[in-house]
Amino acid sequence: MKLHSFCFSSAVAITLAVFAAPGFAHGDAHKGGIHSPPVKAVTAAFDVFHTKISIEGNTAVFHIAVSGKAGASKPARTGKLAGSKVFSYVWPTTLDPAVVGFDAKSGILAFAVTSHPDFDDTPLFDENGDGNTKNDGNVWHSHWVVLQPDDACGKGALKVVDIPEGSKPRLPKTWPGLPLLIDSPGWSPIFKGQTLEVRVPFDDIGALNTAGFDGVTAALRVNASVHNPLLCVANVFKVGSGNLSLPGKVNQ
């Protein structure tokens, strides 16, 4: 599945695709998965060189490694929701969104770790431990999101799928109440040096056996009118495979 949604030059895309081959390794600590070479033009905290999903029992371990310190860069606070930014580490997958509680075939299911200081979308959790569940959007946290292309975000760009007023799609129990196909399950991201990992339990871990995936770092933007489309992928920093072909295989 190829998604021609991001404006990379063909030269960069070809270079990344070549170096993403299995033979391009980064040492024993990063075996398997998707490998890509460093790109100096990309901020080191988002310069993905290794992406992997592995299985331990009924848990999937989502792994990304970057050239610099993972999680070191966050968006600047603007003081308002409209036009604000979201920084993210994303694992787009071939999994059907129904696996985590959305309607079947409703878009591209992606797991994401995000930070956004201007709003909070995890109302069930108090990530900063201050007793207030509504003020910690800046703390890195996890989501499931469903993505679809929408030219209103820019030609060929992706958005988090909007929920039209009056519609009642199937939603996970930890849906945060936003008019988006987004889930806030509370799985804690663990940052350690260059790496980011999240352990995600599944009711049916077998669903991952044939899944494909990729690794993406990106900035999203809340629409200036806070309207459909509400949340657009505005700037892709890097794609692990170089072309978003989702070549990764779980446990490989």
C-alpha positions in Angstrom: 0.0 0.0 0.0 1.6 3.2 -1.2 0.3 6.6 -0.1 1.7 9.5 -2.1 0.8 12.0 0.6 4.1 13.7 1.4 6.1 16.1 -0.6 9.6 14.5 -0.6 11.8 15.1 -3.5 12.2 12.0 -5.6 16.0 12.0 -5.0 15.5 11.8 -1.2 12.8 9.2 -1.5 15.0 7.0 -3.7 18.0 7.3 -1.4 15.9 6.4 1.7 14.3 3.4 -0.1 17.7 2.0 -1.1 19.2 2.4 2.4 16.0 1.0 4.0 16.9 -2.5 2.6 17.4 -5.2 5.2 21.2 -5.2 4.7 21.6 -1.7 6.0 22.0 -2.2 9.7 22.8 -0.1 12.7 24.3 -2.6 15.0 23.0 -5.4 17.2 20.7 -3.1 19.2 18.6 -2.3 16.1 18.2 -5.6 14.3 15.3 -6.2 12.0 12.5 -3.7 11.2 13.0 -0.8 8.9 16.4 1.0 8.6 17.1 4.3 7.0 20.1 6.6 6.8 20.5 9.8 8.7 19.3 13.0 7.0 21.1 16.2 8.1 18.2 18.4 7.1 15.9 16.6 9.6 16.0 17.7 13.3 17.9 15.0 15.1 15.0 14.2 17.5 12.9 13.3 14.5 15.5 11.8 12.3 14.3 8.2 12.4 16.8 5.5 11.5 15.1 2.4 12.9 11.4 1.4 13.2 10.2 -1.9 14.6 7.2 -3.7 16.0 7.7 -6.9 18.0 5.4 -9.2 20.0 5.9 -10.3 23.6 3.0 -12.5 24.7 -0.2 -10.5 24.1 1.7 -7.2 23.9 3.1 -5.4 20.9 6.3 -3.3 21.5 6.3 -0.2 19.2 9.9 1.0 18.7 11.5 4.0 17.0 15.1 5.1 17.2 16.4 8.6 16.0 19.7 10.2 15.4 19.4 12.6 18.4 17.5 12.4 21.7 14.0 11.1 21.2 11.4 13.4 22.6 13.7 16.3 23.0 11.7 18.7 20.8 8.2 19.8 21.5 5.9 22.4 19.9 6.0 25.9 21.3 2.9 27.0 23.2 0.7 29.4 21.3 -2.1 30.0 23.9 -4.9 29.0 21.6 -6.2 25.8 20.0 -6.8 27.2 16.5 -3.6 26.8 14.4 -1.7 25.1 17.2 0.8 22.3 16.4 1.2 18.6 17.4 4.6 16.9 17.2 4.3 13.1 16.7 6.1 9.8 16.3 3.8 7.6 14.2 3.6 3.9 13.2 1.1 3.8 10.3 -0.1 0.2 9.9 -2.1 -2.1 7.6 -4.3 -3.1 10.5 -8.0 -2.7 10.1 -9.3 0.0 12.5 -11.8 -2.4 13.8 -9.0 -4.2 15.7 -8.9 -1.3 18.2 -12.6 -0.4 18.2 -13.3 1.8 15.2 -15.5 1.0 12.2 -14.0 -1.5 9.8 -12.2 -0.1 6.8 -12.6 3.5 8.0 -9.1 4.5 7.0 -5.4 3.9 7.8 -4.9 2.8 11.4 -1.8 4.4 13.0 -0.4 4.3 16.5 1.1 7.7 17.5 3.0 9.3 20.4 2.3 13.0 20.5 2.9 16.3 22.3 0.8 19.5 22.0 0.9 22.1 24.8 -2.2 24.0 23.7 -4.8 21.3 24.4 -5.3 18.1 26.3 -6.9 15.0 24.6 -6.4 12.4 27.3 -9.2 13.2 29.8 -8.9 9.9 31.6 -5.3 10.3 32.5 -3.1 12.7 34.5 0.2 12.4 32.8 2.0 15.1 34.8 0.7 13.9 38.1 -0.6 17.3 39.4 -4.2 16.1 40.0 -5.6 17.9 36.9 -6.3 15.7 33.9 -6.9 18.6 31.6 -3.5 20.4 31.5 -0.9 17.8 30.3 -1.1 17.7 26.5 2.5 18.8 26.4 3.6 15.5 28.1 4.3 12.8 25.5 1.3 10.4 25.3 -0.2 7.8 23.0 -3.1 7.5 20.6 -4.6 5.3 18.0 -5.8 7.5 15.1 -7.5 6.8 11.8 -6.1 8.7 8.8 -7.4 9.5 5.4 -6.2 11.8 2.6 -7.9 15.2 2.3 -6.8 17.8 -0.1 -8.2 20.5 2.3 -5.1 19.8 4.3 -2.9 20.3 1.2 -2.8 18.3 -2.0 -2.4 14.6 -1.1 -2.0 15.3 2.6 -3.5 13.2 5.4 -5.8 14.1 8.2 -7.2 12.5 11.3 -10.7 11.5 10.2 -13.4 13.9 11.3 -16.7 12.7 12.8 -19.5 14.7 11.1 -22.1 16.2 13.4 -24.9 13.8 14.0 -23.1 10.6 12.9 -22.4 7.8 15.4 -19.4 5.8 14.3 -18.1 2.8 16.3 -15.6 4.2 18.8 -13.2 2.7 21.4 -14.1 2.9 25.1 -11.3 5.4 25.7 -12.3 7.8 22.9 -11.5 11.3 24.3 -14.7 12.9 23.1 -13.2 14.9 20.2 -15.0 14.9 16.9 -12.3 12.7 15.4 -11.5 9.0 15.0 -8.9 9.1 17.8 -8.4 6.9 20.9 -6.5 7.8 24.1 -5.8 4.4 25.6 -3.1 5.6 28.1 -0.3 3.4 27.1 2.8 5.2 28.4 5.7 6.0 26.0 9.2 5.3 27.4 12.0 7.5 26.1 15.6 6.4 26.6 18.3 8.3 24.8 17.8 7.8 21.1 14.9 5.4 21.5 11.1 5.5 22.1 9.1 2.4 22.9 5.5 1.8 23.9 4.1 -1.5 25.1 0.6 -2.0 23.8 -1.6 -4.9 24.9 -4.0 -6.5 22.4 -7.1 -8.6 22.9 -6.2 -10.5 19.8 -2.4 -10.3 19.3 -2.8 -12.6 16.2 -4.1 -9.7 14.3 -0.5 -8.4 14.0 0.9 -11.5 12.5 0.5 -10.3 8.9 0.4 -6.6 9.6 2.7 -4.1 7.7 3.9 -0.9 9.2 6.2 2.2 8.7 7.8 4.8 10.9 7.0 8.5 10.5 7.8 11.7 12.4 5.6 14.7 11.6 3.9 17.9 12.8 0.1 18.1 12.6 -1.8 21.3 12.7 -5.2 22.2 14.2 -7.3 24.0 11.6 -7.3 27.8 12.1 -11.2 27.6 12.0 -11.2 24.6 14.4 -13.5 22.9 11.8 -13.5 20.0 9.3 -10.8 19.1 8.7 -9.9 19.6 12.3 -6.5 18.0 12.5 -4.2 17.8 9.4 -0.7 16.3 8.8 1.0 19.6 8.0 4.7 18.7 7.8 6.3 15.3 7.5 9.9 15.3 9.0 10.8 11.8 7.8 9.4 8.5 6.7 11.3 5.4 7.7 10.8 3.6 4.4 11.2 6.8 2.3 7.9 6.3 0.5 5.4 5.2 3.1 5.0 1.8 1.5 4.6 0.1 5.0 7.2 -2.5 4.3 7.8 -3.5 8.0 6.7 -6.9 9.2 6.0 -7.5 12.8 8.6 -9.7 14.6 11.0 -9.4 11.6 
